[in-house]
Every structure is written in C-alpha cells, then in structure tokens.
C-alpha cells in the first residue's frame, strides 16, 4: 500500500469515527476498534488526532463529540481555538514591517492582528474589533467605514467598497469559509465577498489566506477569488493532504503549522 493510499484510508476512517460518535451517546473505544477492524493502538492514534483537532473528547475509554463551548469547557480553549492561535502566530513571518496591509473581518485575521503587534504597520480593515487589538505603538489602524453587519461587526456596503477602491495595499490578509481547487476562495456572506474580492484585487505584493483544516477543500456560497489570486495559504497539519497537494500544484505556497 502506498503512503498516499494509506493516508487516504486514515482520513476516511477518521471521518467514519466522527459519524459513529455523532449518531449516539459516548461510544466505547474497544467497540470502535472492532467496528472499523483496527487495533486499539491504531484507534487511539486516530482519537488523539481528532482530540487535537477539537472534534472529540476521549476519556475513561469513551469517546464523544466536542462542542466548541460547553458548560464543562467554558473559559478554556478548545482544540480548534488552539489551532487558530497557532495559525495566527505564523502570519508575521510573511509580512514586512512598515507595510500597508488589508485585513478582512474573519476571526482568524483578528487573532493575527494581535500577533502583528511586533512590527509597525498600516492596517486597513473592515473589522471593527481591530481597534481592540494589541498593536505596535507606530501602527496605524484605519477602518473602512460602511454599514455594520452583526454579529461579526464587520463593515460592508457601498461606503466600504468606495474607500477600498481608492487604496492599494502591499499585502492582504484574508480569512474565508472555504478554499478549494474547484471553488477558489469562498465565503458564506455575499456582502463580505465583495469586500474581500476588492481587497485581493488591489494588492501589490502578496495575498495571504488563513484557514483552519475545516475550511480547506470546502466550497462555500459566494465566490471571492480564483486561486490565482492567492499567494500563500497558512493552515494546520490536519488539513486534507490531497487538497493541500492540489493547492500546491496550483502554485500556492501552503504553510502547515503544528500546535
């Protein structure tokens, strides 16, 4: 069996484990091993990966699905929150100080703005929450203006578009709801799609897309840009390996981080 086929089988099995856990109360580890005809050691390896991804909780020989916020984990960071923090922490390595940077309204980009406090920048964003971020004393944050869309508190509409169309950036940092070979960069919000597309089209140097594994290989409702508009994708090491290979073949520099 080739490595390629082996990894495909592992990913398929892990998806089946999630389906099995979704369909019932906490499931016994031994029962899952028997169901999928694998050793306890192999299943534990799968569960460790799924736990690190924030997909399952595994304790006392039982497995159950993880909600991002529950009564038991409120106030602590889940697996997916740690993954997002790790992706955000990788962003500054690809930005040059004193640059002008477009940043969209994704929560992952908001995390990245905090990480960029190590250098002076001009940040132009439609994310109102950016004003709450930690920043370098010489950094300027410029809000686009526009209509506020809740609950994300993002600025959209004609005013935001008109402002962006008068500007150019050295870099654009953009989060998304999906990035795939078939669909390019996509989002669930039609208003944000227009803003994001304008940011990308007015970038002089590099467009950096940030997306955790749940978004890689996914096509969402509204098209933002073709893959030719993206230079770098920063994701995590749980992203689907086949999709990552395909994105690299399209000329994207895919960076995978480990938490």
N, C-alpha and C positions, 0 to 999 in steps of 0.2 A: 504494500500500500504506500503510495506517495505521501509526502508531507502535506501537499495541497489537499488531497482527498481526506487525509486524516483530520486536518483542521476543519474541513467542511463537515465531517461527521461529528466532531466535537461540538461545533456551533449548533448543528441540527439537534443533537441530543440535549443541549442546554435549553434550547427553545421548547423542547418537549417536556423537560423538567418543569419549566415555568408554567406550561399549560396544565400539567398534572397538579401542581400546587394551587393554581388558580381555581381548580374545579372542586376543591374540598377543604375540609379543616386541615390543620397541620398534619403533614404526611411523614411517616417513619422513613428514616434513611435506608434501612435494610429493605423495606418494601420497594423503594425507588430503584435500588440496585438490582433487585430481582426483576422488576418490571422492564428495565432497559438492558438487562443481561450484561451488566458490568460489575466489576469488583467494588467492594466498599471503598477501597483506596481511590479508584477512579472517580467514583461518585463524590467522595469528599473533595477531590480536586475541583470537580465541577461546582460544588456548593461553595467552596472557598472563593472561586472566581465570581460567582453570582452574588455572593455576600459582599465582596469588594465593590461590585457594581451597584450595590444598593438595591438589588432585586429581591433578595430573600433574607430571612432571618433563620439561623440554624443553631439550635441549642437542644441539649438533652436528647439527642437522637431524633429530633423532629424538625421539619422544615415548613416554613410558612412564608407567604408573600409579605413584602415590606411596603408600607405606605411611607411617603416622604416625611409626613408629620403625623405622629400618633400620640396618644396620651403617654405612652411609655418612653418615646424618644424625643418628646418636645424639649427644646433647649439644647439638644445635642446635634451634631452634624451627621447627616446620613451619608451613606456611601456616595451617592450622586453629588452631594454638596462638596465632599472632599475632592471628587473628580473635577468639578467645576473650578474649585480653587486652584488645583494643580495646573489646569489648562490656562487659567488667567495668569498664573505666576510665570508661565513660559513666554508671554507676549512681549515683555520689554526687550528681550534678546533680539527681536526683529524690528525694533523701532530705533531711529537715530535721534539723539537729543536735539532740541530746538526745531523739531519738525512740526508741521501742521498736520493734524490728524482728524479725519471724520470718524465719529463713533456712533453707531446706531443704538437703539433703545433696548437691546437684549440684556437680560440679567447677567449673562456671562461677560458681556462687554463692560457692564457696571463694575463687576469684580476686577476686570483688567485695568480700568481707570485707577483703582486704588493701588494696583501693582506698579503703575506707571509713575507713581509719586517720586520715584528715584531720579527722575530727569525733568528738565524744563521742556514744556511742550505748549503748543496752542491746540486746544481740543475743541472741536466744533461738533456739537451733538444735539439730538432731539430728545435726549433723556434728561428729564427734569431732575432726577435723583443724582445726576452727576455733580450737582452743586453741593451734595452732602459728602462727596468722596474726599479721602485724603489726597493731597496734591503737593507737588513741589512748590516752594514759595515763588518761583518765577514762571509757573504755569498759568496760562490764561484759559478759562473755560467760557466758551461762547455758546449760548442757547440759540437754536434756530428761530424760536418763536413759532406761532401757529396754534392750531386747535389742540387742546389737551384731550387725549384719549385715555380713559380709565379701563382697567385697574393698573395698567403698566405706567401710567403718567408719561406717555410719550407724546411728542409734539408732531402733528401731521397737518396735512392740508395745503392750501394754496400759498399761504404766507411762508411756511417752512420750505416749500419747494422753490419759491422765488428767491429766498435767501441763499439756498444751496447753489442755485444756478448762477449766482454772481461770484462764487468762490471756487477755489481748487485746493486740493489737499496733497501733501506728499504721500500720505498713507491713508487707507481706510481700514478700520477695524469693524467687522460686521459679524453679528450672530445671526442665526437662521433657525427655521423649523425643519429644514431638510436640505441635504446636498447629495446629489446623485448624478451618475452619468446620464441617465435618461431625462431628468428634470432640471439639471443645473442647480442653482441656489433658489430656494423657495421659502415662502412664509405663509402663515395662516391668515394674515391680516392684509387686506387689499390696500389700505391706506399706508401702511408701513412698507409695502412692496414698492410703492412709487418713490418714497424717500430713500430707501436702501439702493434702489436702482440708480437714482441720481447721484448718490454718494460714490458709488462704484465708477460711474461714467466720468466723474470729474476728479479722478485720482491720477496723479502724475507718476508715481513710482509703483508702490505695491498695494494690492488688496489682500488683507489677511482675514480669513474666515475662521471663527472659533465655533466648535460644535462638539458636544459630547457624543459618545457612541450611539445614543438613541436617535440622533439626527442623521448619522452617516448612512447613506444608502436609501434614505427616505425622500419621497417627493410630496411636498405639501401643496396647498391650494393655489397659491399665486406665485407666478414666476418673478424672480428678482433679476437674475443674470445668468448667462451661459457660463460654463466652466472656464471659458477663455477669459472671463473677467476676474478670475481668482488666481492669485499667485501662490499663496501659502494657505494651507489648512492646518490648524492646530487642534488635535483631538487627543483621545486617550488610547491606551493599548487594548481596550475592549472593543474598539471599532471593528466591524466586519472586515476580515483580512482580504477577501476577494474584492470588496468595494474599494478598499484602500489601494490595492494594486491597480485597479481600473482607473482610479483618480490620478494615480501617479503616471499612468500611461497617457493621460490627457494633458500632462505637463505641469500638474500641480505638485508643489513641494509639500508633501504630507508629513507633519511632525507629530509623532505619537509620544505622549508623556505617561509616566507611571506615578501613581500616588503612593 
